[in-house]
Amino acid sequence: MDALPIHLIDNRGVTPDGRSFPGLAAPMAGQGSLVHPRQAVRFTLRTGDVLCIEGLTDAHAAFVCVLDDHGEGAAEALSLNPATGFLPSGFDRAEIDGWLLTHGLDPNGSLPLVALQGGSGALFLKTKSPVTLWVLNCLDRTLLTDGLLPDALRISVRSRPANSPLLPPPLGEVREEFTIHRGTAQAYELQAGEYLQVIDVEGQQCSDFMAFSAKALQAGQERLIDSTATRSMLRRAYPGPGLFDKFYDAEMAPLLNVVQDTCGRHDTFGMACTARGYEEAGYPGHLNCSDNISDALDPFGVARRKAWPAINFFWNTWIDAGTHQIQTEESWSRPGDYVTLRAIQPLVCVSTACPDDIDPINGWNPTDIHVRIYRPDAPIRRAVAYREKENAPVTLSQESAFHPATRKLTRDFHSARNLWVPNSFSTVGPIAEYWACRNAATLQDMSGLRKYEVVGPDAERLLQKAMTRDVAKLAVWRGTYALMCDAQGEVIDDGTLFRLADQRFRWCCGSEESARHLSALATEHRLQVRINASGDVLPNLALQGPKSRDILREFVFTQPHVPALDELKWFGVTMARVGDRDGIPFMLARSGYTGELGYELFCSASDAPKLWDIVMAAGEGHGLKPMGGAALETIRIEAGLAAAGAEFAPGVDALEAGLGFAVDFNKSEFVGKDALERNASAPRRVLRGLLIDGDDLVHHGAQVFAGERPVGVVTSATHSPTLERGIAMARLAIEHADPGVELEIGMLDGRMKRVGATVTTVPFIDPSRSRARA
């Protein structure tokens, strides 16, 4: 690969062609080490460090000597053309000779020297690999007769942050890669099927991107990504890995699809930054992405534009729900975050490293973007980023252990935490899946559920402090639905707790926050207990519906020392096998998330595909259908079952979330009890159901009105096939929460359109849970 260009910028941040970039020189201006004439200063640079050499003039014979750890010339690491030479006569090279000797090298040989360009300015060089470097401020003796005495050079290093990772490992065989230095742009070509990876090297750096059909360009047509067509085709703001992954041109032809995304927050709403935008902000002559894009695309015959539309990767924008104005803030991207795309046809592309240093979008400090191009046969899988917590390391979504079986039945997958699981099944469809669960049985991959083993002498004591249920009353081979709350009584997590032995429990829940909360309590109270995550090794299925027990009778075998299938009451649990005592083992629990008679099966990851096939075969004569997440959402709302981020969320206590039935106030203590007791004595809001007049689809967050006054908010809503009408769960003011009260749900900003609704209790169907208890 050819050496990248070196950009000269003076201390005012002005490029040789007169364009300005105030932020580029600023981080190092007036700082660093001085290198006086006839002196050399050594620097040890890591990958990603930026070296700034200020004060170069025509009165210098300045050189750099760049060596790797083996003493070999490494000028390429700074994008400099390698050279070899001797120091000027009379120069003291004792330090360099000493370094060479300590590395077992010959100090009498020639040194790889690169002459630095003179002229007023600052030279910025970014390291691609670790090097040892000397900056030599030599004195040309002939200049003394003219009365010219050079000043000292000022050398500064902006180090890569200690917690900043190197570039992520390649995803496959790289055909080409290059760094787009901050404030610049580069155009490149992709062949059909090739993959493009756009990497934010240091984090919080935006990168404008545009792609053209190469065949159309050859025919004199500029067919490029059209954000309006893309949003219209996808019915969403930004493509992401999955079914809705395409970027389209104005003719609605797909150009690329998104394969991996570790950031998840990008922009398709606006233009790349323009000269006019900076002028209006008070920065005439500022570098801008639109001019850089025009310059980069010029060799491909693309006409210049003053303002370029672009997909801006890593630009954190959103539309305010109240004002409908575009908002922006610092990027969410972290060092090493990236987007990977696949070319659907031959393309000409351009990427920038945005120079905006006057507002937050680049974290006030523009940095570099790195690009990799992979061959079509690179083993790059579809994936999105998942972080257990905001500051946790990123993991990319994996295929569930049941994927070898489910992929034969559908291509419609969605991301459930860190796993791809089916959203619906192509040959069945969400409506048919819904009715199968109501009238027969369904099988669903629920492996995104979190599972934690809580074991040790103090396991019960810990769970008693953390759970809203009385764990001391929980018998072996029994389970219970429970909550974890914080001191304010707000729900941290919900789930099912199973007792497998006196000192062994399994907590099946929604998020990793459960484990952090349990660990903190165990540390605070000095308890002898271990909390071990078992989710990745313990995938699970949900077999739900009135025929589920009949299907299990076809293959379940249990040993005499554990409960038999027909002995399992609601929330009972046992260890079972397929067929006989040597069959596939799995934990069988009579639980679920549908309100129907149902069971959950937990097995080894290696046995998962076989178990799926066994259950499906056993259900052939009972009307069993596979089910995905789309149908489950409707069923769980009909059943009045709470979901995180909907019924319970920050600022909502367990009682307001409709989960008071899971709070045992007779316990001596648990985290959040005092707050919940106080709130129970004078409740302000309660969870209720709303029967909607007609089939209008209302949305999460819609306000509920009594006349002109808002009295509640919709938490979940759907169309009920059984009730043949829209339904919703809503958090309502206690004064308007009696069954039979008529209210309105606001649509079109809550004022322009109202949908009538009548308050009812939840569940909407089977309020006594008799179907689940059958």
C-alpha positions, 0 to 999 in steps of 0.5 A, spaced: 500 500 500 502 506 498 504 511 503 499 516 506 500 523 505 503 527 510 499 534 512 503 540 513 499 545 518 501 551 521 500 553 529 494 556 527 491 550 524 491 552 516 493 547 511 497 549 505 491 550 501 488 555 505 483 551 509 483 551 516 482 546 521 483 549 528 482 543 532 488 539 529 494 543 532 490 545 538 491 539 543 499 540 542 500 547 541 505 550 546 506 543 549 512 538 549 519 537 549 524 542 546 530 539 541 535 544 540 540 545 534 545 539 534 541 535 539 537 529 538 531 527 543 528 520 543 521 518 543 518 511 544 511 511 541 505 506 541 500 504 536 496 510 534 500 515 538 500 522 534 507 525 533 507 533 532 513 536 530 513 544 530 518 550 528 520 547 522 524 552 518 528 552 512 534 553 517 534 546 519 537 540 516 532 536 521 531 528 520 528 523 524 531 516 525 525 511 526 527 503 528 523 498 530 524 493 536 529 489 532 533 495 530 530 495 523 528 501 519 521 503 520 519 509 517 513 506 514 510 506 521 509 513 520 507 513 513 514 516 511 518 514 505 524 510 508 531 512 507 538 510 509 544 515 510 549 518 515 549 523 520 552 530 518 559 531 520 560 533 527 553 531 530 553 527 537 550 520 536 552 517 542 545 516 545 543 512 538 549 508 538 548 506 545 541 504 544 544 500 538 549 496 542 544 494 547 539 491 542 545 487 539 546 492 533 552 495 529 553 502 531 558 503 525 553 502 520 548 506 516 542 509 519 535 509 516 534 517 516 528 521 513 529 528 512 523 533 514 520 538 510 522 545 512 517 551 512 513 554 517 508 549 520 507 543 524 508 536 522 503 531 524 505 523 524 501 517 526 504 511 528 501 504 525 506 500 530 510 501 536 517 504 534 523 508 537 524 514 534 529 520 534 528 527 532 535 530 530 535 538 529 541 538 525 545 545 524 547 547 516 553 550 518 553 554 511 547 558 514 551 561 519 555 565 514 548 568 513 546 570 520 541 565 520 540 561 527 535 556 527 530 555 533 529 549 537 524 544 535 518 543 539 516 535 539 509 533 542 506 526 543 498 525 543 498 518 546 493 513 545 489 513 551 491 507 556 484 504 555 483 505 548 484 498 544 488 497 538 484 496 532 479 490 532 482 484 529 480 483 522 474 479 520 477 475 515 482 476 509 483 483 508 484 485 501 485 492 502 486 497 508 487 504 510 487 510 515 483 516 513 486 521 517 482 526 521 479 532 517 480 528 510 476 523 505 478 517 501 474 514 495 475 507 494 471 501 490 468 495 492 466 489 488 459 485 489 460 481 495 465 484 498 465 487 505 467 494 508 468 495 515 468 502 517 472 503 524 472 508 529 479 508 531 479 512 538 471 513 539 466 518 538 468 520 531 463 521 526 464 518 518 460 521 513 459 515 507 456 515 500 456 509 495 455 510 488 453 504 483 459 503 479 455 501 473 451 507 473 457 511 473 460 508 467 454 510 464 454 517 466 449 517 471 450 518 479 445 513 482 447 514 490 444 512 496 438 515 498 436 516 505 429 518 503 428 511 499 432 507 504 427 510 510 421 509 506 423 502 504 425 500 511 420 504 515 425 505 520 430 511 520 437 506 519 438 500 517 441 494 522 443 487 521 437 483 520 431 483 515 431 491 515 438 492 513 439 495 506 441 502 503 437 503 497 438 508 491 433 513 489 430 507 484 429 503 490 435 498 488 439 496 494 446 498 494 449 495 500 446 491 506 449 492 514 452 486 516 455 488 523 454 494 527 457 495 534 455 502 536 447 502 533 447 510 533 448 513 527 444 518 522 441 518 516 437 525 516 442 530 514 448 532 510 455 532 511 458 538 514 459 544 509 463 550 508 457 554 509 455 551 515 462 553 518 461 560 515 455 561 518 458 559 525 463 564 525 469 559 522 470 561 514 475 557 511 474 551 515 475 544 513 469 540 511 466 533 509 462 536 503 469 539 500 473 533 502 468 528 498 468 532 492 475 532 492 476 524 493 470 523 488 473 527 482 477 522 479 471 518 478 468 523 474 463 525 480 460 532 479 462 537 485 457 539 490 457 544 495 453 539 500 453 532 500 448 527 502 451 522 506 450 516 511 454 519 517 456 513 521 457 514 529 453 521 529 448 520 535 442 524 532 435 523 534 428 527 533 425 530 539 418 527 540 415 533 542 418 538 537 420 534 532 426 537 531 433 533 530 437 533 536 445 531 537 450 530 542 456 526 543 457 520 539 456 513 543 461 510 539 467 507 543 474 506 541 474 500 536 467 500 534 465 499 527 460 498 522 460 492 517 457 492 510 456 488 504 456 490 497 450 488 493 453 490 486 459 494 484 460 500 488 464 507 488 464 509 495 467 515 499 468 515 507 471 521 511 474 523 518 469 529 520 473 535 521 468 538 526 471 541 532 466 546 534 460 542 537 460 535 540 459 530 535 466 528 535 467 529 542 470 536 541 476 532 538 476 530 531 480 523 530 481 518 525 477 513 521 480 506 519 477 502 513 478 495 511 475 491 505 474 484 505 474 479 500 467 476 498 468 469 502 470 472 508 467 468 514 463 475 517 456 473 520 450 478 521 451 481 528 449 487 533 452 489 539 450 487 546 453 490 552 451 488 559 451 495 562 453 501 558 460 501 560 461 493 559 465 490 553 461 489 547 459 482 545 456 481 538 450 477 538 451 469 537 446 464 534 442 460 539 444 453 540 437 451 537 439 455 531 441 449 527 434 447 527 430 453 527 434 456 521 431 450 517 424 453 518 425 461 518 429 467 516 426 472 520 430 472 526 431 478 531 436 480 537 434 478 544 440 481 548 446 477 545 442 472 541 439 471 534 432 468 536 426 467 531 421 473 530 416 469 526 416 462 522 415 463 515 410 457 514 406 459 520 406 466 521 404 470 527 397 469 527 397 462 526 402 461 531 398 465 536 392 461 535 396 454 536 398 457 543 391 458 545 388 452 542 394 446 541 401 448 543 407 452 541 415 451 541 419 457 542 427 458 543 427 463 549 435 462 550 435 469 551 433 468 558 439 470 563 440 464 568 444 464 574 446 459 579 446 461 586 449 456 591 453 456 598 451 456 605 448 463 605 444 462 598 438 462 602 440 468 606 442 472 600 436 471 596 431 472 602 434 479 602 434 480 595 427 477 593 420 480 594 418 473 596 419 469 602 424 464 599 425 460 606 418 457 604 420 455 597 421 447 597 426 443 593 423 442 586 419 448 587 419 455 583 416 462 584 415 468 580 419 474 584 422 481 584 428 484 586 427 491 588 432 497 589 431 501 596 426 506 592 422 499 591 423 500 583 424 493 580 431 491 578 429 485 575 423 480 575 424 472 574 423 465 576 427 462 582 427 455 582 430 451 588 434 445 586 437 443 593 437 446 600 443 450 598 442 451 590 438 455 587 437 457 579 434 464 578 432 465 571 431 473 569 431 478 564 438 482 565 445 481 568 443 487 573 440 481 577 447 478 578 450 485 580 445 486 585 446 479 588 454 480 588 453 487 591 449 484 597 453 478 598 459 483 599 456 488 603 453 482 608 459 478 607 455 472 605 458 465 603 455 464 596 457 464 589 453 467 583 455 463 577 452 465 570 449 459 566 446 462 560 450 460 555 451 453 557 443 452 559 439 454 553 431 453 554 425 452 550 418 454 552 413 449 550 406 452 551 399 451 550 393 446 552 396 440 549 403 441 552 403 436 557 400 431 552 406 432 548 411 431 553 408 425 555 410 422 549 418 422 551 419 424 558 422 420 563 423 421 570 427 417 575 423 415 582 427 420 586 424 427 583 417 429 581 414 425 575 411 429 569 404 429 572 406 431 579 408 437 577 404 443 579 404 450 577 411 452 578 414 445 579 420 443 577 424 436 575 430 433 572 427 429 566 430 425 560 428 423 553 425 416 553 429 413 558 434 413 563 440 414 558 436 419 554 438 427 553 437 430 560 434 436 561 431 440 567 423 441 566 419 447 569 412 448 569 412 455 567 412 460 562 410 467 559 403 466 556 398 465 561 397 458 558 398 451 561 406 450 559 413 448 560 420 450 560 426 445 558 433 447 560 438 443 556 445 442 554 447 447 548 450 440 545 443 437 546 439 443 543 438 441 536 436 434 538 431 436 543 428 441 538 427 436 533 424 431 539 419 435 541 417 437 534 416 430 532 412 428 539 407 434 537 406 432 530 399 429 532 397 434 537 397 441 533 404 443 535 407 449 531 413 453 532 412 460 535 417 467 535 417 473 539 412 477 535 406 472 537 409 472 544 408 479 545 400 479 543 399 473 548 403 476 554 399 482 553 393 479 553 395 475 559 397 481 563 404 479 564 409 485 565 415 487 561 422 490 563 422 497 560 414 497 559 410 496 565 416 496 570 422 502 568 426 507 572 421 511 576 416 506 577 415 502 583 413 494 583 406 496 586 405 501 580 408 496 575 402 491 577 406 487 581 404 487 588 402 480 588 409 478 588 411 482 594 410 479 601 410 484 606 410 479 611 417 477 610 421 481 616 426 484 611 428 485 603 431 491 599 425 496 598 420 493 603 420 500 607 419 504 600 413 499 598 410 499 605 410 507 605 407 507 597 402 502 599 399 506 604 397 511 599 398 509 592 398 514 586 398 510 580 396 503 578 396 498 572 390 497 569 387 494 562 384 498 557 379 495 552 379 500 546 373 502 542 375 499 535 381 496 532 386 503 532 393 501 534 395 505 540 403 505 542 407 505 548 408 511 551 401 514 549 397 519 554 391 517 557 386 522 558 380 524 562 377 530 558 383 535 557 387 532 563 392 527 562 391 521 567 396 515 565 400 512 560 400 506 555 405 501 557 404 496 552 398 495 547 396 490 541 390 487 537 387 481 541 385 476 536 381 473 541 377 479 543 377 482 536 379 489 539 385 493 541 387 492 548 392 496 552 395 496 559 396 503 562 399 506 568 393 510 571 392 515 576 388 511 582 382 516 581 381 514 574 382 506 575 376 503 577 373 498 572 368 501 567 371 508 567 371 511 560 377 514 558 381 516 552 387 515 549 391 521 545 394 520 538 397 525 533 400 528 539 395 526 544 390 532 542 388 531 534 385 524 535 382 521 541 381 513 541 375 511 546 377 506 552 374 503 558 378 501 564 378 493 566 382 489 570 388 484 567 389 479 565 384 480 559 383 473 558 383 468 564 383 472 570 384 467 575 389 463 571 385 457 571 388 455 564 396 455 567 393 451 573 390 446 569 
